[in-house]
Amino acid sequence: MVDDSSDSCKAKFHSSLHQKTLFPTKSIAAFETETAVSADEMKRWHDKEWLSFDSTALDEFDEPQWVEVEFVKGLVRSGLSDEWIGKLLFKLEKPYCYDTKDTFYSFADQSWKTMPRIPESEEVIEESLDSYLQGLADVEERERLLEIRGTIDDLLEAK
Protein backbone atom coordinates (compact mmCIF):
# COMPACT_ATOMS: atom_id res chain seq x y z
CA MET A 1 0.00 0.00 0.00
CA VAL A 2 1.33 3.42 -0.96
CA ASP A 3 0.42 6.82 0.47
CA ASP A 4 -2.13 8.98 -1.34
CA SER A 5 -0.31 10.68 -4.24
CA SER A 6 -2.21 13.94 -3.66
CA ASP A 7 -0.42 14.36 -0.31
CA SER A 8 2.28 17.02 -0.73
CA CYS A 9 4.33 15.36 2.02
CA LYS A 10 4.19 11.88 0.45
CA ALA A 11 7.35 9.89 1.10
CA LYS A 12 9.89 10.51 -1.64
CA PHE A 13 12.78 8.29 -2.67
CA HIS A 14 16.33 9.45 -1.95
CA SER A 15 17.88 11.29 -4.90
CA SER A 16 20.56 8.59 -5.33
CA LEU A 17 18.08 5.82 -6.18
CA HIS A 18 18.59 5.97 -9.95
CA GLN A 19 22.21 7.14 -9.99
CA LYS A 20 25.38 5.12 -10.24
CA THR A 21 27.89 5.81 -7.49
CA LEU A 22 31.19 7.19 -8.73
CA PHE A 23 33.21 5.25 -6.14
CA PRO A 24 31.22 2.20 -5.00
CA THR A 25 32.23 0.24 -1.92
CA LYS A 26 34.22 -2.72 -3.23
CA SER A 27 33.64 -5.37 -0.55
CA ILE A 28 31.07 -6.61 1.91
CA ALA A 29 33.58 -6.11 4.75
CA ALA A 30 34.00 -2.42 3.87
CA PHE A 31 30.23 -2.04 3.47
CA GLU A 32 29.68 -3.60 6.91
CA THR A 33 32.12 -1.11 8.40
CA GLU A 34 30.52 1.87 6.64
CA THR A 35 26.99 0.95 7.69
CA ALA A 36 27.76 -0.67 11.06
CA VAL A 37 25.53 -3.57 10.00
CA SER A 38 26.77 -7.13 9.66
CA ALA A 39 26.28 -9.21 6.53
CA ASP A 40 24.24 -11.67 8.61
CA GLU A 41 21.91 -8.88 9.72
CA MET A 42 21.52 -7.62 6.14
CA LYS A 43 20.78 -11.19 5.01
CA ARG A 44 18.07 -11.47 7.67
CA TRP A 45 16.55 -8.17 6.53
CA HIS A 46 16.62 -9.31 2.89
CA ASP A 47 14.93 -12.58 3.86
CA LYS A 48 12.17 -10.53 5.54
CA GLU A 49 11.94 -8.42 2.34
CA TRP A 50 13.09 -5.29 4.16
CA LEU A 51 16.07 -4.90 1.80
CA SER A 52 15.73 -5.02 -1.98
CA PHE A 53 19.15 -6.60 -2.45
CA ASP A 54 21.00 -9.64 -1.16
CA SER A 55 24.28 -8.34 0.25
CA THR A 56 25.91 -11.76 -0.13
CA ALA A 57 25.27 -11.72 -3.89
CA LEU A 58 26.88 -8.35 -4.63
CA ASP A 59 30.52 -7.56 -5.40
CA GLU A 60 30.16 -3.82 -4.82
CA PHE A 61 27.71 -1.47 -3.15
CA ASP A 62 26.35 1.83 -4.46
CA GLU A 63 24.88 4.73 -2.49
CA PRO A 64 21.26 3.51 -2.94
CA GLN A 65 22.14 0.30 -1.05
CA TRP A 66 23.82 2.34 1.69
CA VAL A 67 20.74 4.61 2.02
CA GLU A 68 18.44 1.59 2.13
CA VAL A 69 20.49 -0.12 4.85
CA GLU A 70 20.59 3.09 6.89
CA PHE A 71 16.81 3.49 6.60
CA VAL A 72 16.03 -0.09 7.66
CA LYS A 73 18.71 0.03 10.36
CA GLY A 74 16.93 2.99 11.95
CA LEU A 75 13.70 1.02 12.18
CA VAL A 76 15.33 -2.17 13.44
CA ARG A 77 17.39 -0.40 16.06
CA SER A 78 14.39 1.61 17.28
CA GLY A 79 13.24 -1.37 19.32
CA LEU A 80 10.11 -2.09 17.28
CA SER A 81 9.18 -5.75 16.85
CA ASP A 82 9.69 -7.44 13.49
CA GLU A 83 5.91 -7.55 13.12
CA TRP A 84 5.63 -3.78 13.59
CA ILE A 85 8.51 -3.11 11.20
CA GLY A 86 6.82 -5.29 8.59
CA LYS A 87 3.52 -3.42 9.04
CA LEU A 88 5.20 -0.03 8.75
CA LEU A 89 7.26 -0.97 5.70
CA PHE A 90 4.19 -2.46 4.00
CA LYS A 91 2.85 1.09 3.77
CA LEU A 92 5.94 2.27 1.88
CA GLU A 93 6.97 1.76 -1.73
CA LYS A 94 10.00 -0.47 -2.35
CA PRO A 95 12.96 -0.23 -2.46
CA TYR A 96 13.26 1.41 0.93
CA CYS A 97 15.75 3.97 -0.33
CA TYR A 98 14.55 6.94 1.74
CA ASP A 99 16.59 9.61 3.48
CA THR A 100 16.54 9.06 7.25
CA LYS A 101 16.96 12.80 7.84
CA ASP A 102 13.65 13.82 6.30
CA THR A 103 11.45 10.73 5.97
CA PHE A 104 9.28 9.78 8.92
CA TYR A 105 6.21 7.77 9.86
CA SER A 106 3.22 9.80 11.03
CA PHE A 107 1.34 7.74 13.59
CA ALA A 108 -1.45 10.35 13.47
CA ASP A 109 -2.02 9.85 9.72
CA GLN A 110 -0.69 6.29 9.67
CA SER A 111 1.45 7.11 6.64
CA TRP A 112 5.05 7.77 5.64
CA LYS A 113 5.98 11.36 4.88
CA THR A 114 8.95 13.36 3.63
CA MET A 115 9.49 16.81 5.08
CA PRO A 116 8.95 19.40 2.35
CA ARG A 117 11.98 21.38 1.27
CA ILE A 118 11.99 24.87 2.73
CA PRO A 119 12.74 27.30 -0.08
CA GLU A 120 15.53 29.82 0.26
CA SER A 121 14.37 33.38 1.02
CA GLU A 122 15.63 34.53 -2.39
CA GLU A 123 13.37 31.98 -4.08
CA VAL A 124 10.35 33.22 -2.13
CA ILE A 125 11.12 36.86 -2.90
CA GLU A 126 11.71 36.17 -6.60
CA GLU A 127 8.50 34.14 -6.90
CA SER A 128 6.53 36.88 -5.11
CA LEU A 129 8.08 39.58 -7.28
CA ASP A 130 7.30 37.64 -10.47
CA SER A 131 3.73 37.17 -9.30
CA TYR A 132 3.40 40.86 -8.37
CA LEU A 133 4.75 42.05 -11.73
CA GLN A 134 2.52 39.62 -13.63
CA GLY A 135 -0.45 40.89 -11.61
CA LEU A 136 0.38 44.47 -12.62
CA ALA A 137 0.62 43.40 -16.26
CA ASP A 138 -2.69 41.50 -16.05
CA VAL A 139 -4.56 44.60 -14.85
CA GLU A 140 -2.64 46.78 -17.31
CA GLU A 141 -0.86 48.93 -14.72
CA ARG A 142 1.55 50.25 -17.35
CA GLU A 143 2.44 53.36 -15.34
CA ARG A 144 3.52 51.35 -12.27
CA LEU A 145 5.50 48.91 -14.39
CA LEU A 146 7.35 51.83 -16.02
CA GLU A 147 8.13 53.27 -12.55
CA ILE A 148 9.57 49.91 -11.48
CA ARG A 149 11.59 49.66 -14.70
CA GLY A 150 12.96 53.15 -14.03
CA THR A 151 14.02 52.13 -10.51
CA ILE A 152 15.72 49.01 -11.87
CA ASP A 153 17.49 51.03 -14.60
CA ASP A 154 18.74 53.51 -11.97
CA LEU A 155 20.09 50.68 -9.80
CA LEU A 156 21.86 49.07 -12.76
CA GLU A 157 23.43 52.37 -13.80
CA ALA A 158 24.68 52.97 -10.26
CA LYS A 159 26.54 49.66 -10.33
Phi, psi and omega in degrees: 000136182242149179301157177301125185290346178280351180284120183292343179257015180308141180302131181243140178298153174296146183299340183277354188307317184251026180241142173280141178280136181295318180233083181293157175286129191270355180210157178296324180297316179293322179294321176299318180294315181297321185264347185058038177227132181284158177299323178299317180294318178297321178298317179298318180294320178296318179298329178273002180067029175270339175243142181277353184230154176262109184298334181282347182260359182255146177266334178214160187234128178266172180303321179302323177293320179298314180299317180297316178297317179299320180295311181293321179304318179301318178292313183297318184278359178284344181098359177292150177288160177302323180298315179296317180300315177301317179296318181293316182291333178300332182275005186236143180287139178274155354287159184277054181264077183235144181287124181291343182282334183227008177250132183213162176260126177267110178291334179293315181267349185054050179208158176277145181220155171242131178300133178292150178288132178273120182291151175294152182300325179297322179296317181295315180297314182297317178297318179294318180296315178302315180296317179298312181295320178296322177299318177297318179294321181298323180263013175057048176272064184302317182300314180293320178297321178294322176299315180296317178299319178298317178297317180296316179300318179298316179297319179293321179294326181290338180264000000 
